[in-house]
Amino acid sequence: VFRDFWFYHDDKISWINGRLKFKSLGAFIQHPGFPCSWTLFSMKTQLANKTWGNFLLPIAIALIFLVFTFSYYPFREKFQFDTDEGLNLMRSMLVALGHPLYSEVSSDQPPLFTHILALLLRMAGFEVNPARLLVLLFSTLLVWSGAQFLQITWGKLAAILFLPLIIMAPEYLRLSVSVMIG
């Protein structure tokens, strides 16, 4: 059980539970069995150095992921990655043709992805590649947010190392282009 857990927003020394503590930006946990505190994360570098490099690095990482996946992963030639891909495409096609979701079209998922995909199918035609590109754009947004989070919490090196690690993850590239919700 943790005794102390607190957040704060500036550097200062404070007296907590009869002990002198130096706080830097981030969160600390004090465990009753240990006399020291551990830093869970530190936002000091992001808040102290608000430069364009801090904002552009996650964008560059996401764009590299997008270009790499689009160029080197063979998703345009594959007929079907999973049976759920066909179910999502059929469901969105029926919604695009005017059948109301949940009354005439069965779905166990929230409606946002189905309606976005139906709108895309109305605009681009009933093709699988535009739908896969939409999922790739959502995955790129996820990579951007992961790189942004890692840069804020652990620094630029962690954000840069995130890209090869996410590309080498066993199923991430396949799921990044499969038209599946969950």
Backbone as CSV, one residue per row, in Angstrom:
resi,resn,N_x,N_y,N_z,CA_x,CA_y,CA_z,C_x,C_y,C_z
1,VAL,0.851,-1.172,0.000,0.000,0.000,0.000,0.895,1.232,0.000
2,PHE,0.556,2.198,-0.853,1.342,3.419,-0.918,0.829,4.418,0.106
3,ARG,1.759,5.086,0.749,1.392,6.057,1.760,1.155,7.436,1.156
4,ASP,2.019,7.856,0.251,1.897,9.184,-0.336,1.879,9.069,-1.858
5,PHE,1.042,9.843,-2.496,1.038,9.949,-3.950,0.589,11.359,-4.265
6,TRP,1.430,12.139,-4.925,1.029,13.511,-5.162,1.582,14.016,-6.487
7,PHE,0.889,14.996,-7.056,1.318,15.684,-8.264,1.607,17.129,-7.888
8,TYR,2.452,17.776,-8.649,2.770,19.159,-8.370,3.250,19.796,-9.653
9,HIS,3.397,21.092,-9.648,3.673,21.767,-10.902,4.877,22.687,-10.873
10,ASP,5.669,22.714,-9.840,6.887,23.507,-9.874,7.933,22.883,-8.959
11,ASP,9.204,23.266,-9.185,10.286,22.745,-8.364,10.259,23.416,-6.999
12,LYS,10.321,22.626,-5.948,10.386,23.190,-4.610,10.764,22.107,-3.613
13,ILE,11.166,22.533,-2.471,11.450,21.625,-1.371,10.294,21.757,-0.396
14,SER,9.777,20.629,0.072,8.644,20.700,0.987,8.817,19.674,2.097
15,TRP,8.061,19.867,3.132,8.090,19.008,4.291,6.822,18.171,4.275
16,ILE,6.958,16.848,4.036,5.798,15.969,3.960,6.044,14.773,4.857
17,ASN,5.080,14.491,5.728,5.146,13.362,6.662,6.424,13.374,7.499
18,GLY,6.840,14.560,7.914,7.999,14.676,8.776,9.328,14.492,8.078
19,ARG,9.349,14.489,6.746,10.593,14.339,6.005,10.751,15.478,5.020
20,LEU,11.970,15.881,4.810,12.271,16.912,3.831,12.341,16.258,2.452
21,LYS,11.553,16.735,1.507,11.505,16.158,0.165,11.822,17.240,-0.862
22,PHE,12.639,16.887,-1.856,12.837,17.766,-2.990,11.972,17.255,-4.121
23,LYS,11.137,18.130,-4.642,10.229,17.730,-5.711,10.664,18.402,-7.009
24,SER,10.748,17.610,-8.070,10.882,18.180,-9.402,9.579,17.858,-10.130
25,LEU,9.423,18.375,-11.325,8.169,18.162,-12.041,7.943,16.686,-12.297
26,GLY,6.751,16.199,-11.992,6.417,14.815,-12.219,5.615,14.259,-11.070
27,ALA,5.623,12.963,-10.913,4.884,12.315,-9.843,5.837,11.437,-9.047
28,PHE,5.697,11.446,-7.761,6.507,10.608,-6.890,5.596,9.663,-6.132
29,ILE,6.135,8.510,-5.802,5.447,7.594,-4.913,6.377,7.303,-3.757
30,GLN,5.871,7.436,-2.565,6.626,7.083,-1.369,6.034,5.807,-0.805
31,HIS,6.818,4.751,-0.754,6.366,3.477,-0.210,6.737,3.420,1.266
32,PRO,5.878,2.898,2.129,6.167,2.896,3.564,7.427,2.121,3.934
33,GLY,7.777,1.110,3.163,8.936,0.310,3.516,10.257,0.879,3.033
34,PHE,10.238,1.923,2.237,11.464,2.466,1.681,11.588,3.935,2.042
35,PRO,12.794,4.391,2.380,12.966,5.784,2.795,13.096,6.761,1.645
36,CYS,13.074,6.294,0.402,13.281,7.207,-0.719,12.051,7.231,-1.622
37,SER,12.019,8.201,-2.517,10.926,8.339,-3.483,11.433,7.970,-4.861
38,TRP,10.556,7.446,-5.705,10.916,7.139,-7.079,10.152,8.066,-8.003
39,THR,10.808,8.505,-9.042,10.132,9.318,-10.042,9.435,8.401,-11.027
40,LEU,8.111,8.520,-11.133,7.369,7.766,-12.139,7.545,8.391,-13.510
41,PHE,7.453,9.686,-13.576,7.704,10.366,-14.830,8.089,11.800,-14.524
42,SER,8.752,12.414,-15.462,9.187,13.793,-15.297,8.858,14.568,-16.554
43,MET,8.124,15.654,-16.390,7.769,16.496,-17.528,8.653,17.726,-17.591
44,LYS,9.747,17.735,-16.853,10.603,18.902,-16.770,11.181,19.288,-18.132
45,THR,11.663,18.329,-18.906,12.294,18.668,-20.175,11.294,19.257,-21.166
46,GLN,10.083,18.721,-21.201,9.083,19.233,-22.138,8.627,20.636,-21.739
47,LEU,8.409,20.862,-20.450,7.895,22.155,-20.019,8.971,23.233,-20.024
48,ALA,10.222,22.856,-19.756,11.273,23.847,-19.678,11.765,24.257,-21.061
49,ASN,11.763,23.337,-22.007,12.323,23.605,-23.334,11.236,23.516,-24.395
50,LYS,10.357,24.458,-24.430,9.297,24.437,-25.444,9.863,25.002,-26.742
51,THR,10.443,24.121,-27.537,10.992,24.523,-28.824,10.242,23.778,-29.914
52,TRP,10.498,24.192,-31.157,9.829,23.535,-32.279,10.277,22.098,-32.422
53,GLY,11.498,21.782,-31.989,11.977,20.411,-32.059,11.140,19.477,-31.215
54,ASN,10.668,19.960,-30.082,9.830,19.132,-29.225,8.477,18.846,-29.856
55,PHE,7.987,19.746,-30.667,6.699,19.527,-31.312,6.842,18.754,-32.625
56,LEU,7.970,18.934,-33.299,8.147,18.314,-34.610,8.633,16.871,-34.541
57,LEU,9.310,16.489,-33.478,9.839,15.132,-33.397,8.732,14.068,-33.450
58,PRO,7.662,14.160,-32.644,6.596,13.147,-32.771,5.912,13.163,-34.138
59,ILE,5.803,14.323,-34.750,5.213,14.401,-36.092,6.118,13.705,-37.096
60,ALA,7.426,13.929,-36.983,8.373,13.268,-37.888,8.350,11.756,-37.687
61,ILE,8.268,11.296,-36.452,8.208,9.861,-36.173,6.943,9.255,-36.785
62,ALA,5.816,9.935,-36.638,4.560,9.436,-37.205,4.611,9.423,-38.733
63,LEU,5.198,10.446,-39.338,5.285,10.472,-40.799,6.223,9.395,-41.330
64,ILE,7.314,9.130,-40.618,8.213,8.045,-41.023,7.483,6.712,-40.947
65,PHE,6.701,6.518,-39.886,5.908,5.288,-39.774,4.919,5.171,-40.928
66,LEU,4.235,6.253,-41.253,3.252,6.238,-42.343,3.915,5.901,-43.675
67,VAL,5.019,6.556,-43.981,5.706,6.316,-45.255,6.273,4.904,-45.303
68,PHE,6.863,4.439,-44.195,7.412,3.083,-44.163,6.323,2.041,-44.371
69,THR,5.225,2.169,-43.647,4.153,1.173,-43.764,3.506,1.217,-45.139
70,PHE,3.280,2.402,-45.661,2.667,2.527,-46.981,3.581,1.978,-48.068
71,SER,4.886,2.200,-47.936,5.823,1.803,-48.990,6.223,0.336,-48.928
72,TYR,6.426,-0.191,-47.733,7.054,-1.507,-47.625,6.135,-2.623,-47.140
73,TYR,5.006,-2.303,-46.557,4.130,-3.373,-46.090,3.124,-3.705,-47.189
74,PRO,3.021,-4.960,-47.607,2.205,-5.305,-48.778,0.717,-5.454,-48.452
75,PHE,0.075,-4.383,-48.074,-1.345,-4.472,-47.726,-2.251,-4.281,-48.930
76,ARG,-1.738,-3.756,-50.026,-2.588,-3.519,-51.199,-2.826,-4.789,-52.011
77,GLU,-1.950,-5.786,-51.863,-2.096,-7.022,-52.617,-2.838,-8.113,-51.853
78,LYS,-2.980,-7.961,-50.563,-3.593,-8.993,-49.719,-5.111,-8.914,-49.862
79,PHE,-5.744,-10.079,-50.030,-7.198,-10.108,-50.182,-7.893,-9.846,-48.853
80,GLN,-7.467,-10.542,-47.800,-8.125,-10.400,-46.499,-7.121,-10.745,-45.401
81,PHE,-7.015,-9.869,-44.407,-6.136,-10.131,-43.271,-6.825,-10.983,-42.207
82,ASP,-8.111,-10.773,-42.048,-8.875,-11.456,-41.013,-10.340,-11.454,-41.434
83,THR,-11.131,-12.382,-40.890,-12.549,-12.405,-41.250,-13.299,-11.194,-40.719
84,ASP,-12.810,-10.611,-39.625,-13.450,-9.401,-39.109,-13.346,-8.237,-40.080
85,GLU,-12.316,-8.242,-40.897,-12.162,-7.175,-41.883,-13.333,-7.170,-42.859
86,GLY,-13.728,-8.328,-43.326,-14.870,-8.417,-44.228,-16.166,-8.019,-43.560
87,LEU,-16.327,-8.394,-42.292,-17.539,-8.008,-41.563,-17.648,-6.495,-41.414
88,ASN,-16.547,-5.836,-41.096,-16.577,-4.377,-40.953,-16.830,-3.696,-42.284
89,LEU,-16.258,-4.224,-43.349,-16.496,-3.639,-44.668,-17.948,-3.824,-45.110
90,MET,-18.502,-5.007,-44.874,-19.909,-5.245,-45.243,-20.851,-4.368,-44.418
91,ARG,-20.581,-4.257,-43.129,-21.414,-3.427,-42.264,-21.382,-1.972,-42.731
92,SER,-20.199,-1.463,-43.038,-20.080,-0.075,-43.496,-20.696,0.119,-44.868
93,MET,-20.598,-0.896,-45.718,-21.225,-0.801,-47.030,-22.742,-0.713,-46.910
94,LEU,-23.324,-1.511,-46.024,-24.770,-1.455,-45.821,-25.201,-0.106,-45.260
95,VAL,-24.416,0.444,-44.335,-24.741,1.775,-43.791,-24.595,2.828,-44.886
96,ALA,-23.582,2.682,-45.751,-23.397,3.631,-46.848,-24.546,3.560,-47.849
97,LEU,-25.151,2.387,-47.984,-26.290,2.240,-48.897,-27.611,2.683,-48.278
98,GLY,-27.593,3.113,-47.012,-28.783,3.678,-46.395,-29.477,2.819,-45.364
99,HIS,-28.956,1.662,-45.059,-29.570,0.814,-44.036,-29.165,1.324,-42.657
100,PRO,-30.112,1.543,-41.759,-29.766,2.098,-40.445,-29.018,1.081,-39.575
101,LEU,-28.003,1.597,-38.900,-27.198,0.774,-38.007,-28.006,0.422,-36.764
102,TYR,-27.837,-0.773,-36.268,-28.455,-1.344,-35.073,-29.912,-1.764,-35.258
103,SER,-30.611,-1.281,-36.284,-31.972,-1.787,-36.501,-31.991,-2.776,-37.676
104,GLU,-31.332,-2.441,-38.766,-31.243,-3.358,-39.897,-29.854,-3.978,-40.048
105,VAL,-28.851,-3.315,-39.489,-27.469,-3.792,-39.591,-26.982,-4.109,-38.194
106,SER,-26.584,-5.346,-37.984,-26.120,-5.781,-36.668,-24.689,-5.320,-36.417
107,SER,-24.454,-4.811,-35.212,-23.107,-4.391,-34.828,-22.982,-4.468,-33.318
108,ASP,-21.843,-4.961,-32.870,-21.574,-5.002,-31.437,-20.555,-3.939,-31.035
109,GLN,-20.286,-2.986,-31.936,-19.287,-1.951,-31.699,-19.952,-0.579,-31.696
110,PRO,-19.281,0.412,-31.114,-19.794,1.783,-31.195,-19.860,2.252,-32.653
111,PRO,-20.698,3.231,-32.960,-20.974,3.548,-34.362,-19.970,4.449,-35.067
112,LEU,-19.026,5.077,-34.364,-18.177,6.097,-34.991,-17.352,5.532,-36.149
113,PHE,-16.614,4.460,-35.925,-15.778,3.899,-36.984,-16.622,3.426,-38.167
114,THR,-17.747,2.816,-37.891,-18.617,2.335,-38.971,-19.114,3.488,-39.823
115,HIS,-19.502,4.598,-39.200,-20.010,5.740,-39.970,-18.892,6.457,-40.729
116,ILE,-17.708,6.561,-40.133,-16.584,7.165,-40.854,-16.220,6.309,-42.055
117,LEU,-16.195,5.005,-41.862,-15.888,4.095,-42.965,-16.985,4.127,-44.035
118,ALA,-18.239,4.243,-43.625,-19.338,4.342,-44.594,-19.220,5.621,-45.420
119,LEU,-18.850,6.720,-44.781,-18.646,7.980,-45.499,-17.506,7.841,-46.506
120,LEU,-16.431,7.202,-46.093,-15.304,6.980,-47.008,-15.711,6.084,-48.171
121,LEU,-16.490,5.054,-47.912,-16.933,4.166,-48.986,-17.866,4.886,-49.955
122,ARG,-18.670,5.808,-49.434,-19.527,6.600,-50.327,-18.677,7.486,-51.233
123,MET,-17.604,8.057,-50.693,-16.778,8.986,-51.468,-15.818,8.263,-52.409
124,ALA,-15.195,7.173,-51.960,-14.137,6.519,-52.738,-14.610,5.280,-53.466
125,GLY,-15.824,4.877,-53.270,-16.304,3.645,-53.888,-16.075,2.465,-52.960
126,PHE,-16.654,1.359,-53.313,-16.592,0.176,-52.458,-15.305,-0.601,-52.739
127,GLU,-14.208,-0.039,-52.301,-12.886,-0.632,-52.445,-12.278,-0.838,-51.059
128,VAL,-11.414,-1.825,-50.934,-10.827,-2.128,-49.638,-9.601,-1.248,-49.342
129,ASN,-8.863,-0.836,-50.372,-7.637,-0.076,-50.121,-7.862,1.291,-49.485
130,PRO,-8.859,2.073,-49.875,-9.096,3.313,-49.141,-9.462,3.078,-47.670
131,ALA,-10.179,2.006,-47.398,-10.513,1.684,-46.010,-9.260,1.318,-45.230
132,ARG,-8.364,0.572,-45.854,-7.104,0.221,-45.192,-6.237,1.453,-44.974
133,LEU,-6.268,2.387,-45.903,-5.529,3.639,-45.702,-6.113,4.459,-44.555
134,LEU,-7.422,4.432,-44.396,-8.044,5.117,-43.263,-7.565,4.522,-41.943
135,VAL,-7.514,3.207,-41.865,-7.037,2.554,-40.648,-5.555,2.863,-40.438
136,LEU,-4.784,2.941,-41.509,-3.376,3.308,-41.402,-3.221,4.737,-40.881
137,LEU,-4.096,5.638,-41.291,-4.051,7.008,-40.757,-4.385,7.033,-39.265
138,PHE,-5.357,6.230,-38.847,-5.658,6.139,-37.416,-4.474,5.553,-36.645
139,SER,-3.814,4.564,-37.224,-2.643,3.979,-36.583,-1.497,4.986,-36.516
140,THR,-1.351,5.801,-37.545,-0.339,6.858,-37.527,-0.637,7.863,-36.427
141,LEU,-1.891,8.177,-36.219,-2.272,9.053,-35.112,-1.907,8.425,-33.768
142,LEU,-2.088,7.122,-33.650,-1.705,6.418,-32.430,-0.191,6.448,-32.224
143,VAL,0.575,6.257,-33.296,2.034,6.330,-33.192,2.465,7.736,-32.801
144,TRP,1.836,8.757,-33.377,2.155,10.137,-33.007,1.894,10.375,-31.520
145,SER,0.737,9.915,-31.033,0.426,10.156,-29.614,1.364,9.373,-28.706
146,GLY,1.765,8.161,-29.114,2.730,7.405,-28.324,4.090,8.087,-28.289
147,ALA,4.538,8.597,-29.431,5.812,9.311,-29.476,5.744,10.610,-28.670
148,GLN,4.629,11.305,-28.747,4.450,12.535,-27.961,4.494,12.232,-26.467
149,PHE,3.798,11.190,-26.049,3.794,10.804,-24.640,5.195,10.420,-24.168
150,LEU,5.883,9.616,-24.966,7.232,9.195,-24.570,8.198,10.362,-24.526
151,GLN,8.064,11.299,-25.450,8.948,12.464,-25.425,8.694,13.310,-24.192
152,ILE,7.438,13.477,-23.825,7.118,14.283,-22.644,7.586,13.599,-21.373
153,THR,7.375,12.295,-21.275,7.656,11.614,-20.015,9.094,11.133,-19.883
154,TRP,9.703,10.639,-20.967,11.026,10.032,-20.854,12.087,10.705,-21.693
155,GLY,11.721,11.606,-22.588,12.721,12.324,-23.364,12.739,11.925,-24.828
156,LYS,13.603,12.620,-25.579,13.661,12.429,-27.031,14.180,11.055,-27.432
157,LEU,15.140,10.541,-26.686,15.694,9.233,-27.039,14.631,8.139,-26.975
158,ALA,13.791,8.173,-25.965,12.722,7.179,-25.850,11.735,7.316,-27.007
159,ALA,11.428,8.544,-27.398,10.509,8.754,-28.521,11.114,8.249,-29.824
160,ILE,12.412,8.440,-30.012,13.063,7.972,-31.232,13.141,6.453,-31.250
161,LEU,13.423,5.829,-30.101,13.506,4.373,-30.033,12.139,3.703,-30.143
162,PHE,11.087,4.459,-29.932,9.726,3.930,-30.035,9.416,3.466,-31.457
163,LEU,9.906,4.179,-32.461,9.583,3.861,-33.854,10.079,2.479,-34.274
164,PRO,11.356,2.133,-34.112,11.735,0.770,-34.515,11.087,-0.306,-33.654
165,LEU,10.819,0.004,-32.401,10.177,-0.997,-31.552,8.741,-1.270,-31.984
166,ILE,8.012,-0.242,-32.355,6.628,-0.446,-32.770,6.571,-1.126,-34.144
167,ILE,7.556,-0.856,-34.997,7.590,-1.518,-36.304,7.939,-2.993,-36.143
168,MET,8.798,-3.316,-35.170,9.189,-4.710,-34.958,8.186,-5.493,-34.118
169,ALA,7.191,-4.843,-33.574,6.165,-5.564,-32.811,5.501,-6.581,-33.735
170,PRO,5.256,-7.795,-33.245,4.840,-8.887,-34.142,3.586,-8.605,-34.969
171,GLU,2.562,-8.062,-34.407,1.300,-7.922,-35.138,0.911,-6.475,-35.428
172,TYR,1.728,-5.511,-35.034,1.283,-4.125,-35.136,1.113,-3.672,-36.584
173,LEU,2.031,-4.014,-37.454,1.895,-3.580,-38.846,0.678,-4.203,-39.517
174,ARG,0.413,-5.478,-39.241,-0.758,-6.117,-39.830,-2.044,-5.483,-39.323
175,LEU,-2.086,-5.189,-38.024,-3.284,-4.576,-37.465,-3.403,-3.098,-37.854
176,SER,-2.302,-2.489,-38.280,-2.333,-1.089,-38.692,-2.980,-0.881,-40.037
177,VAL,-3.147,-1.935,-40.808,-3.772,-1.804,-42.119,-5.000,-2.684,-42.276
178,SER,-5.360,-3.434,-41.240,-6.562,-4.272,-41.298,-7.781,-3.453,-40.934
179,VAL,-8.857,-3.610,-41.676,-10.076,-2.846,-41.427,-10.829,-3.541,-40.302
180,MET,-10.315,-3.375,-39.099,-10.941,-3.975,-37.916,-11.058,-2.915,-36.840
181,ILE,-12.088,-3.009,-36.039,-12.344,-2.012,-35.002,-11.508,-2.272,-33.774
182,GLY,-11.636,-3.436,-33.183,-11.019,-3.715,-31.899,-9.644,-4.205,-32.056
